[in-house]
Amino acid sequence: MRNAAGRIAAAIRFLTIIPLPGNAGTGEDELAGSLLFFPFVGMMIGVVVLFMAVILQWLLPSFVCAVLLTCLLAACSGGLHLDGLADTADGFFSSRPRERILEIMRDSATGVMGSITLVFLLLIKVSCLDSLATDGMLLPAVFLMPLAGRTTIVLLMALQPYAREQGGLATLFYSQISRRAALFALAVFAIFSVCFAGVRGFAVVVASSLLVIAFGFYCRRKIGGSTGDTLGAVCELAEAVTALVFVLQPGGGL
């Protein structure tokens, strides 16, 4: 029980800015074993954002509500995943060889490509949430967005080796448990997506899975695997893809 509690605490510490008392979840073994709990942390964030969406929809116009919810999604992780997306964009779009790409991604400064990517991604999220606020699908969307993001992190870990020769924090997750954790995370993601959003939820699972496969292939081609930055990037991309799936209207609507 204590070991499970430590792993839950490690997942919360790694994926959110929630301050936890004591040293629970700070050990390397706890962090390495926390993958199984990533989807549940995603759901925890989803519940918080859903609750705020209910309040903000009642108080504010849809566009303002969408902006604040997008800010809240970013704030829950302290902007860590947005930073990973920006670093990934700066490196991948630099047209440099692998070693130089990894150096650029390690640089804390955000370049032009990273800034442009962040602007586009945030615009996609805000515009989608604004649209969903008017058709009654906002609540399931904001619940599933962080769940999709944290699930795709686990999936990408299972599909890709660690790209850097020198170990980083993310290397703790690349172990034999990652593939079992990925299957578990995908099952949890699928169950809750279908239960909360039916056909749209199933479409979210399919779209997120295809995203991981395509992005993983791109990462392998560019740098030979994944890093902490690409894990943050896939989380943000999955949230945006989830929002896009909810606003899709093939043939006039699902």
N, C-alpha and C positions, 0 to 999 in steps of 0.2 A: 504493500500500500504506500509506504514511504517513497519507494522508488518511482511508482507511478505519479505520485504527487510532485516529485522533483522533476519528472519529465514534462508534466503539464506546465509547471512553473517555468521551465526552460523554454518551452514553446511560446508562452506568453511574453517572456522577457525578450526573446529573439524577434518576434513578429509585431510587438506593440510597444508603446511607451508607458504602459501601466506600471507604476512603481510597486514592487512587491517587497515586503519586509523580509529580513533575514537573508540567508545565503542559499535558499532552496532554488534549484535550477541553474546554478552557476558552475557546476562541475562539468567536465568534458563528457563524461559518460552520460549524464543527464541530458546534455544538449544533443549528443549523438542519437539518443533514444527518443527524442521528442518528436520525430517526424510523424508518428502515428497521430499526434494530437494537432497537427497543423490545420486540418479541416475544421476541427472544433473551435480553434481560435478564430478561424475565418467566420464561422457561424456566430461566435460571440460578438465579433465586430459587426456582423450583419444585423444582429438583434439591436445593438446600440444605434446603428444608423437608421434602421427601420423605425425604432421608437422616436428618434428625432424627426424623421420624415413625417410621421403622423402629426407631430406638433407643428412643424414648420409649414406643412400644407394648410393647416387651419389658420395660421397667422400671416403668411406672406404670399406674394404673387409667385407663380410657378417658376419663373426664371431665377428669382432671388433664392428660392428654396433649392433649386438645382445647384446653384453656385455654392451655397452653404453646405449642402450634402457632399459635394465634390471636395470641398475643403476638409470636411470631417473625415472622409475616407482617407485622405492623405495624412491628416493629423494623427490618426490612430497608429500609424507606423512611424511617426515623426518625419515623414517625407523620405524615409530610407529607400523605398522602392522607386520613387520618382528619381532620386539621385542615381540609382542603379541604371534606370532607363536612360538618363541623360549621358552617363559615362559610356554606356553601351553604344549609343548613337554616335557619340564623338569618336569612339574607336572604330566601329564598324564602317562608318561612312567617310573615314579619313583616307581611304585608298592607299593604305600603308601595309607593309608585310606584317605577319603574325606578331613578331616580337615587339614591333613599334605599336601595334594596336593595343597590346596588353599594357604597354607603358602609358599610353594615352588614357586607357580606362582607369589606371591607378591614380592618375593625376586628379587632385581634388577640384581643380578649376573646371567650370562648365564652358564648353565652346559653343560655337554657332549652331552646329548640327544638334547638339544636345538641347539647346534652348528652343530651337524650332520644333524638335520632336515633342518636348514638353508642352509647348503651346498647342500643337495640334491635338495631342492626346487629351489635354484638359478641355479643349473646345468640344471634342467628341463627347466626352462624359457629360459636360454641362448641357449641351444641346439635346442629347438623348434623354437625360433626366427631366429636362424641361418639357420635352414632348410626352414623356410617360406620365408626367403629373396631370395631364389632361385626359388620359384614357384609362385611368384606374390601374395601371400596371407598375406604378412606381415602387410600391412596397415590396412585391416579390423581387423586383430587379435589384433594389439596394440591399436586400438580404443575400441574394445569390452572387453579387459582384465580389465581395471580399472572400466568399467561400470558393468561388472559381479561381481567384488569384492565388490563394494559399494552397489550393489543390494542385494547380499547375506548377508551383514551385517544387512540390514533391515529385510530380511526374517528370519534370526536366532533370532532376537529380538522378532519377532511376535510369534515364535514357542516355545521359551524357557523362563522360569522365570529367575530372577536374582539369582545367586547361593550364593552370600555372604550375611551374616546377616547384616553386616555393609554396609551402602550405599556407593557407589562409583559414579564416574562421569557417568557411563553407566546407573545408575538407573533412570536418568532423562528421558531416552528413553522408559522405560517400562511403558507404559500407554495405555489407550484405543485406542489412535490414531495409535499404532504400527501395528495393523492388517490391518487397512485401508491403512496405508502407505505401507505395504507389498504388498497388492494387486495392488496398484498404481505402485509401483516400478517394480513389475513383469511384468505388462502390458507395461510399458515404455521399459523395458529391452527386452521383446519379440519383440516389434514393431521395434526397432532400430536394433536388431540382425538380424532379417529376412530381413529387408531392406538393410542392409549393406553386409550380407553374405549368404543370401538365406538358402539353406538346412543346411549348416554348422552353420549358425546363430541359426537356430532352434535347432540343436543338442547341441549348447552351452547352450541354455536356459534349455533344458532337463537335461543335465549333471550337470549344476550348481544347479538346483532344487534338483536333487538326492543327490548331495553333501551336501546341507544344511540339508536334511532329515537325511542322514546317520550320518553326523557330529553332528547334534543336538541330535540324539539318543545316540551317544557316550558320549557327554557332560552330558546329563541327567544321564547316568549310572555312570559316573565317579564322578561328583560333584553336581548333582542335578539341573543343569541349565547352564547358561552362565555367563561369566564375560567379562570385557573389553578386556582381553587377548584373549579369544576365539573368540570374534568378529573380532579382528585383524587377528587371525589365519584363520578364514573362508574366509576373504578377500583375503589373500595371496593364499590359496588353490584354490579359485575360479579363480584367475588369471592364476595359473598353469594349472588347468583343462581346461580352455578356450584355452590356447596355445596347450595343448595336443589334444583337439578336432580338431583343425585346421590342425594338422599334421597326423591325423588318415588317413589310406589308406586301408579301407576294400575292398578287391577284386581288389586292384590296384588303388583305388582312388574313391572319391565321384562323 
